[in-house]
Amino acid sequence: MKQNLELLMEMLAALPDPVFILSESGRYVALIGGHDARYYHDGSHLVNFSLHDVLPKELADWFLEQIRQTIEENRLRTVEYALGAHDVKGLELAEGPEQDIWFEGRIQPLSNPVDGERAVVWVARNITERHNMQLQLKNLAELDELTGAYNRRKLMEALEEKFAEFKRYHHPTSLMIFDLDHFKQVNDRFGHIAGDKVLTAMVKLCKKQLRQQDLLCRYGGEEFAVLLPNTDLEEATQLAERLRKTIGQYDYHKELGQAYSITVSAGVSALCSKDKIESLIKRADDGLYQAKASGRNCVIAKSDN
Ligand SMILES: Nc1nc2c(ncn2[C@@H]2O[C@H](COP(=O)(O)OP(=O)(O)OP(=O)(O)O)[C@@H](O)[C@H]2O)c(=O)[nH]1
């Protein structure tokens, strides 16, 4: 009997991933396993502290909510979350992983109370590698490799999404399409690699001007599009003008080895009730075409009539 118990204890201690017993009020009742310092920090000091003693309030509240839901639903639940060593008070920072860790938490309610309280068992597994890989795949699928702007596929996806939202809620939504003027001359004069640097610098410049919600995409070659949620045609035109001026005033000395400025031409359109995605794009494209035809370095807004 004693031998069996010893074996059980040894087996539990050897568990590669940390297993926490957490009470409904957020107390760390016990911690078993998880001693591999390549993947985990030593959390043994946490026992008998409460979540709010060691975690920032927002995180502690989130953990408590997960415990509460698991007990209420009385079933296994799986959650994913990030935790940095600096988030947890009292950890030995010199030991364990340096970067933020992504965890998968598998939370199971216990059938009997612990010290008079309902409790869960929370198995935490380091999934940082998998998470980073997923992020990398997502970036590969969504981003233009050269400039870091979103790619055309992402633009079409976002347009579908915003179009559906527009039909439901009628939030104003606009599209700007712009193209660098006489860009062939840049390539011819400075070479294709220098041209690449100009495109990359220009995207950086635009990102600084745009809001978090705006989606800057490489539409093709030296043509870009910006999807502007919650923006009507007038506001979109103002924003396009601001971008045009900012890009035109930038000196590509660093990229081209001499003072050089490049202008852009742009077309702008806004979703209207009888629109399809294609007609929204076509109006912005028509605006761009007109801007080129009327001497470049300007913005033409195309309304739906
Ligand atoms: N360096 C570089 N150049 C590119 C890339 N994609 C497209 N281009 C170049 O962009 C240029 C586009 O030329 P055109 O379509 O004649 O247009 P433009 O010279 O900009 O003239 P307008 O648009 O009429 O003002 C071509 O020289 C393409 O090779 C790229 O990824 N890198």
Ligand as a Chemical Component Dictionary entry (heavy atoms), coordinates in Angstrom:
data_LIG
# 
_chem_comp.id                   LIG 
_chem_comp.type                 NON-POLYMER 
_chem_comp.pdbx_formal_charge   0 
_chem_comp.three_letter_code    LIG 
# 
loop_
_chem_comp_atom.comp_id 
_chem_comp_atom.atom_id 
_chem_comp_atom.alt_atom_id 
_chem_comp_atom.type_symbol 
_chem_comp_atom.charge 
_chem_comp_atom.model_Cartn_x 
_chem_comp_atom.model_Cartn_y 
_chem_comp_atom.model_Cartn_z 
_chem_comp_atom.pdbx_ordinal 
LIG N1  N1  N 0 11.082 47.455 -57.741 1  
LIG C1  C1  C 0 9.869  46.982 -57.984 2  
LIG N2  N2  N 0 9.173  47.429 -59.020 3  
LIG C2  C2  C 0 7.954  46.952 -59.249 4  
LIG C3  C3  C 0 7.358  46.003 -58.418 5  
LIG N3  N3  N 0 6.128  45.726 -58.897 6  
LIG C4  C4  C 0 5.944  46.495 -59.998 7  
LIG N4  N4  N 0 7.048  47.250 -60.222 8  
LIG C5  C5  C 0 7.338  48.171 -61.312 9  
LIG O1  O1  O 0 6.421  49.232 -61.371 10 
LIG C6  C6  C 0 6.520  49.805 -62.681 11 
LIG C7  C7  C 0 5.137  50.151 -63.145 12 
LIG O2  O2  O 0 5.281  50.790 -64.357 13 
LIG P1  P1  P 0 4.074  51.390 -65.155 14 
LIG O3  O3  O 0 2.875  50.495 -65.056 15 
LIG O4  O4  O 0 4.547  51.743 -66.536 16 
LIG O5  O5  O 0 3.651  52.659 -64.375 17 
LIG P2  P2  P 0 4.481  53.928 -63.905 18 
LIG O6  O6  O 0 5.827  53.995 -64.458 19 
LIG O7  O7  O 0 4.386  53.950 -62.396 20 
LIG O8  O8  O 0 3.644  55.086 -64.516 21 
LIG P3  P3  P 0 2.217  55.595 -64.090 22 
LIG O9  O9  O 0 1.566  54.561 -63.222 23 
LIG O10 O10 O 0 1.474  55.771 -65.378 24 
LIG O11 O11 O 0 2.414  56.872 -63.373 25 
LIG C8  C8  C 0 7.201  48.778 -63.573 26 
LIG O12 O12 O 0 8.509  49.233 -63.851 27 
LIG C9  C9  C 0 7.255  47.536 -62.677 28 
LIG O13 O13 O 0 8.419  46.748 -62.920 29 
LIG C10 C10 C 0 8.135  45.512 -57.328 30 
LIG O14 O14 O 0 7.729  44.659 -56.527 31 
LIG N5  N5  N 0 9.374  46.040 -57.131 32 
# 
loop_
_chem_comp_bond.comp_id 
_chem_comp_bond.atom_id_1 
_chem_comp_bond.atom_id_2 
_chem_comp_bond.value_order 
_chem_comp_bond.pdbx_ordinal 
LIG N1  C1  SING 1  
LIG C1  N2  DOUB 2  
LIG C1  N5  SING 3  
LIG N2  C2  SING 4  
LIG C2  C3  DOUB 5  
LIG C2  N4  SING 6  
LIG C3  N3  SING 7  
LIG C3  C10 SING 8  
LIG N3  C4  DOUB 9  
LIG C4  N4  SING 10 
LIG N4  C5  SING 11 
LIG C5  O1  SING 12 
LIG C5  C9  SING 13 
LIG O1  C6  SING 14 
LIG C6  C7  SING 15 
LIG C6  C8  SING 16 
LIG C7  O2  SING 17 
LIG O2  P1  SING 18 
LIG P1  O3  DOUB 19 
LIG P1  O4  SING 20 
LIG P1  O5  SING 21 
LIG O5  P2  SING 22 
LIG P2  O6  DOUB 23 
LIG P2  O7  SING 24 
LIG P2  O8  SING 25 
LIG O8  P3  SING 26 
LIG P3  O9  DOUB 27 
LIG P3  O10 SING 28 
LIG P3  O11 SING 29 
LIG C8  O12 SING 30 
LIG C8  C9  SING 31 
LIG C9  O13 SING 32 
LIG C10 O14 DOUB 33 
LIG C10 N5  SING 34 
# 
